[in-house]
Amino acid sequence: MSQSPQTILVTGGAGFIGSALVRHLIAETPHAVVNVDKLTYAGNLASLAGAAADPRHHFVQADIADAEAMRRLFAAHAPDAVLHLAAESHVDRSIDGPASFVETNIVGTYTLLEEALRYWRALPEERKARFRFVHVSTDEVYGSLGREGFFTEETPYDPSSPYSSSKAAADHLARAWHRTYGLPVLVTNCSNNYGPYQFPEKLLPVVILKGLAGEPIPVYGKGENVRDWLYVEDHVRALLTVLAKGQAGETYNVGGHNEHTNLDVVRRVCALLDEMAPVAHPHADLITFVADRPGHDLRYAIDASKIERELGWTPDETFESGLRRTVRWYLDHQDWCEHVLSGRYRMERLGIGG
C-alpha cells in the first residue's frame, strides 16, 4: 500500500483489534481513517486514545447491516480501501444468543460487500484498480485440530460454534463477491489475539482482573485446550502488509507461533501478577476448574508460512514479551477496565448452553 495519503474505511474500529488498527494508522501512517462502529458492548471510544482527536480520524456510529448508512458512508468519504473487522466475536455469547452473530457477521458482511461493490463499480479505472477490501476472519472457521498439524489456507472449513459458523459464512460471501463480481477481496484468518484494550470477557483480561480482585479464576475443563497466541499489534502489521502487498482473491493465515494450553497461559499470567502485583498467596491458588464450554475445540494452530514467504511478515513479539506487556497494561489501566465494565457485563460465566 502506498504511503501517499489515502482514505481507509475501518469497520469495527472501536473494538479490540479495530482500535489497535486505527491507533496504528493514525500514529504511523499519513492515511485518513473512516472508523465505523455500532458501539455495542465491546466497542468503546475510550479505546481510541491518541487517535480519536486527530483530524485524520473520522468516526461514524453506524450498523454495517444498514445498507443506506453504508451507501452514505462510501459516498461521503470515498475510501481507497476497506478493512472489515466489525463482528460479534465471543464464542460463549454466540452459544447463548446466536441471532446477533448471524445478523452482524453474515447479514452485515453481505450488506457491506454489496455497498462496496456498488461503490467500486463506479470508480474511475485508476482508483478501481487500486481499491482493496480486506475481510478479517478467524482460525476458528477450520474447526478443531488434533495434537499435531496446522491450519493452512487450504484446510477445509469445519466450524463448531455459532460464532465460527457465522464467520465461515462471511468468509464464503467475501470470496464469492471476488469470484463472481470481481471485487478485489482479500481474506485473512488469524489465531487468538491478545493485548491492550481487549474487552474483559476474553481469557487474558478475565484472568488478570479476577486475579487482581482475589476472585476465583475460571479454567474450562482441564485447561488442555491449545491456542496459538498473536499479539494484537503484530496482527495489525499483518493486515496492513496484506493490504499493501497481498494479491486480490488470496487468503492469508496470520499466526503468532505461540502454542500454549489454556492452563499454561493462566499460570503464566498468575506468575506475572505475583511479580507485578504481589499478595500474600500465589495468584495460581485462585485457579478454579469449571465445566467445559459446549463444543470446545481442542486445538488451533496456524501455519503462517504463506504470509511470511510471499509478503515478508513475521511477528515481532514472543509470547513472553507480549504477555508481559499485556499484564502491565491492564495493571496501569484499571480505570479503562472499570469504564468498559460499567454496563451489564460483569465477567460472569456465559455460554453454558442448555
N, C-alpha and C positions, 0 to 999 in steps of 0.2 A: 504494500500500500504506500502510495506516495506520501512524503512528509509535507507536501504543499497542503495548505489548509483545505479540509473537506468537512462535510457535514455528515455525522454518523448518527443514525437513529438507533437507540438502545432501548429495547423493551425490558421491563423488569429492572430498571436501573436504580430502584431504591431498595432492592433486595440484597442478599448477601453477595453473590458473585457479581451481579449487575452493578452494585455500588462500587465494588472494587474496580471494575472495568471503567466506570465513569470517573472515579478519582484518578486512575492512571491516565486516561485520555486527557483530562484537564491538566494534570501535573506534568506529563511527559511528552505531549504532542501539541501541535498547533491547531488541532481539529476542533470544530464546534460539535457539541453533543446535544441531541434532542432526546431527552430522557422521559419516556412514557411509562407510567406505573399506575396501577389501580389503587395502590396503597391499601392492600389487605393487611391482615395482622402481621405478616412478615416483611412488609415494605415500610420503610421508615425514612423520612427525610433527614433524621439525625445521623444516618449512616453516610451522608454525603459531605461530611466535614471537609472543608478546604476546597470543595468543588461547587457547592450549591450557589455561592455568591458570585462565582466567576461569570463575566459577561458572555463567555462562550458556552455556558450551560443553560439550557432551556428546559424547564420541567413542565410536563403536561400530565395532569391526572386524568387518565382515561383507561377504559377496558379494551383490550385487544380484540375482544369479541364484538365490539361495537363498530360495525362497518363504516357508518357515517363519520364517526370520530376518527377512525384510521384514515379515511379518504381526505378529511380536512387536514390531518397531520401531514400527509405526504404533499398535499397541495401547498400548504403554508410554509413548509421547511425545506422541500426539495432535497432530500438526503441523497448522498452518494453511495451509501451502504446501509444495510440493516444488520444489527447484531441482536438476534432474537433469543432472549433469556427468560422472558416472562413465563412463569409456570407455577402451578401448585406442585410442591416438591417433597412433602413429608409422607413417607410410606404409612406411618401409623394413622395419620389423618385420612389418608385415602381409604383405609380399611373402615374407618368409622363413617366417612361421608364421601363416597366416590363421585357424586354428581358434579361437584365443583371442579374435580380433576378432568372430567370429560368436557365440561364447559370451557375451561381455560386452556387446557393443554391440547385438546383436539379441535373444538369449535374455534377457539381463539387463534390457533395456528392456521387453520383453514382461512379464517377471515383475513388475517394479516397477509398470508400468501396471495389471496385474491386481490387485495388492495395494492400490494407491492407489484403484482403482475400488471394490473391496470396502469399504475404509475410508470413502470418500466417500459411498457409498450409505447408510451407517448413521449419518451425521452428522445432528444437528438441522438444520432447514431454514435457520436463520440462518447457521450455520457452513458448511453445504453451499454456500450462495450465495457465501460469501467465499473458499472454497478455490480454489487455483490450482496447476497442475502446469506448470512451465516446463521444456521439453525443449530442451537446449542442443546445437546442432549446428554444422556447418562449411560454408563455401562450397565445399568440395571435392566436395560431392554434385552440383554443377552441371556438373562436368567442366571442360573447357579452353576459354578464350576465345581469339579471335584477337587481333590487335594493337589492335582497337578494341572498344568496347561494354562493358557492365557486367552483372553478375548482378542481377536483380530478384527479388522474391518470386514472380514468375510464370515465371521461367526453368525450362524442362524439366530434369529430372534426367538426368544422363549421367555417372555416376561411372566413374573409370578404374582405381582400385586396390581391393584387398580392403578397405582401411580405409574409403575413401569409399563403397564399396558397402554396407558394414555400417552406416555412419551413415545412408545413404539409406534402407535398410530400416527402421532405427529411427525415422526421421522419418515414414515412411509409417504405421508402427504407431501412433505418437503421435497423428497426425491422425485415424486410423481410430477410436481409442478416444474421441476427441471426437465425431466424426460419428456413430458407431454407438451409443455408450453415453452420450454427453453429458458425459463427464468434461471439466472445464474446462481444457483443454490449450492452451498457447501454445508456439510453436516459434520459436527464434532460430537464424540461420545467420550465423556470424561469419567474418571474414577472419583472417589469420595473427596470432596473439597473440605478444607478446614482453614481457619484463620480468623482475623479480627472481624467484628460486626456480624457474626453468624447468629441467627435467631436462636435463643436458648430453648429449642426443642430437639436439636441435634445432639449427638453423643458428647462431643468435647465440651461445649458450653454447659450442658447439663451436669457433667461430671465436675467441672470447675466450680460452678455455682453451688451445687449440692455440697461439695467438699468444703467450700468456704462457710456455708451455713451450718455445717456439722450434721447434715441430714443423710439418711441412707442413700448410697449411690447405686442405682439400679443397673444390673447387668442381665441381659436377656439370656435365658437358658443357662448353659455352662460357660458362655463367653467365648465359644470356639469359632464363631463366625469370623471370616477373614475379609478385610477390605484393603484396597490399595489407596493410600492417602496422598492427596495432591494439595500442596499449599496454594491458596486462592490466587496469590499474585503470580505464581508460575502459570496457573491456568489462564489468567488474563493475558500474559505474554503469548501463550499458545494461541489464543483466539485472535490476537492481532497479527500473529505470524500467519495463521491460516487466511485471514482477510487480505494480507499483503501478498502472500506467495502461493496460496492454495489454488488448486485447479477446480473450476466450477464443475459440479457433478460428482466430486470426490468426497469421501468420508475420511476423517482423521480421528483416530483414537488418541486420547490425551491421558497419560498416567504418570504417577509420581515415583514409580519403582520403590514403593514403601509398603510392602505387605505385612500386616500385623493382625493378630486376633484382637477382638474387641476387649478381651480381658487384659491382654498385654498393653493395649492403649490406655485403658483405665488405670492400670498400675503405674504406667509411666507418668500420667498426669498427677496421680497421687504423690509420687516421689518428687515431682516438681513443686507441688503445693507444700510438701514437707520442707522443702528448701526455701521457697519464697514467702510462705505464709505459715510458719510452723505453729503447731498447737501441741497440747500435752500428749496426744496419742497420734500414731501414724494415720494419715488420711485413708490408707488402704483398709483400716479397720471398719470403715463405713461401707465397703463393698457388700451389696446385697443381691443375691441371685433371685430373679423373678421369672415368672412364666414366659416362655419364648413367644415371639411375635408369630402369628399365623402365616405360614408360607415363607418363613425367613430363609432367604438364600444363604447357602453355606459359605461360598467364597466368590469374590470378584477379583480379577487381576487383569490388568491391561497390558497388551503388547503395544508399546508406543514407538516401535521401530520405524513405522512409515513416516510419521511427522518428523522424527529425528533425521531419517535418511533423506527425505525429499525436501523438507523445509528448513532443517537445521535447528529445530527447537529441542532443548533439553531442560529439565527442571533445575533451578538454582539451589533450592532448599533441600537439605536432607530432612528426614522426619525428625531427627533430634533438634536441628536448628529451628525448623518451622514450629515444632511443638513448644519449644521454649518461648519463642516469640509470641505464640498464641496465648499461652498461660499468662505471660507477663502483661499482654494487652488487656485481658479480662480483669486482672488484678488492678490495673491502672484505670479501668473504665467501668467501674461498677455502677456509676451514675447512668451510663448508656443502658446497661442491662436493666436497671430498675425502670428506666423510662419505657423501654420496649415491652417490659412485662407488666406495665401498669393497666393493661386491658384485662381480658377474661382469662388468658392462658397463664397459669402459674406453675408450669413444669410438671403438671400431673400426668399420669400414665394415660396414653392414648393408644388406639389400635389393638385393643384386646379382642375385638370381634365378638361374635355371638348374636 
